Amino acid sequence: QSVLTQPPSASGTPGQTVTISCSGSISNIGSNYGFWYQQLPRTAPKLLIYRNNQRPSGVPDRFSGSKSGTSASLAISGLRSEDEADYYCATWDDSVSGWVFGGGTKLTVL
Amino acid sequence: EVQLVESGGGLVQPGGSLRLSCAASGFTFSSYALTWVRQAPGKGLEWVSSISNNGGRTFYSRSVKGRFTISRDNSKNTLYLQMTSLRGEDTAVYYCAKVSVTTTINEGFDIWGQGTMVTVSS
């Protein structure tokens, strides 16, 4: 069982907006930045969002992140077939002095 | 090109040992903390261990503390993970990753290797 809680699956049709939630606690998301990673099938993860809502260069602005209290969210607008992937939230946890990941959300584009 | 390349994975018996390496290129290796993250077959990502840029601080997940040792050789631009007392639940793809901001440990991982598979089985 993961420290950060994500829905195991999400889906949408092309063009729609999908939001993935990530619930934590005061010692992790509540006190530190939230990060999001995208993992396409059979590839290494890729940093998608850093410091709650910042996009690395090259990441489309269709991807956006937010944080409120002990929860973080990833929104994907204008959904495209190539967005089908697993999405993971992550953050530093002060209580364990280490990183914690969510269990991952498998996004399906219908 | 900024790159991380893992090696050293393979099949090992329960109770055995293995050392993973991660060779870095394309960035100032000694300025960045590094991390190992693993992924068991069909499962999610699990943080394993992190090390500060100068090697002075190390951090381990509860599941590997006391069995795994992270280290780095800044003169060789290489990160290591010494794994001992291996168990079936350690079977996973092991990724090394670079922290995105210099000298800090708790920023995101902007560069990942391709991963190396470790299988613990008799």
HADDOCK unambig.tbl for C-alpha pairs under 7 A between the chains (distance, minus, plus):
assign (segid A and resid 35 and name CA) (segid B and resid 108 and name CA) 6.38 0.50 0.50
assign (segid A and resid 44 and name CA) (segid B and resid 112 and name CA) 6.58 0.50 0.50
assign (segid A and resid 44 and name CA) (segid B and resid 114 and name CA) 5.74 0.50 0.50
assign (segid A and resid 47 and name CA) (segid B and resid 109 and name CA) 6.47 0.50 0.50
assign (segid A and resid 47 and name CA) (segid B and resid 110 and name CA) 5.51 0.50 0.50
assign (segid A and resid 50 and name CA) (segid B and resid 108 and name CA) 6.12 0.50 0.50
assign (segid A and resid 92 and name CA) (segid B and resid 106 and name CA) 5.92 0.50 0.50
assign (segid A and resid 97 and name CA) (segid B and resid 59 and name CA) 6.97 0.50 0.50
assign (segid A and resid 98 and name CA) (segid B and resid 59 and name CA) 6.42 0.50 0.50
assign (segid A and resid 98 and name CA) (segid B and resid 60 and name CA) 6.89 0.50 0.50
assign (segid A and resid 98 and name CA) (segid B and resid 61 and name CA) 6.69 0.50 0.50
assign (segid A and resid 99 and name CA) (segid B and resid 47 and name CA) 5.99 0.50 0.50
assign (segid A and resid 100 and name CA) (segid B and resid 47 and name CA) 6.55 0.50 0.50
assign (segid A and resid 101 and name CA) (segid B and resid 45 and name CA) 6.64 0.50 0.50
assign (segid A and resid 101 and name CA) (segid B and resid 46 and name CA) 6.49 0.50 0.50
assign (segid A and resid 103 and name CA) (segid B and resid 44 and name CA) 5.61 0.50 0.50
assign (segid A and resid 104 and name CA) (segid B and resid 44 and name CA) 6.02 0.50 0.50
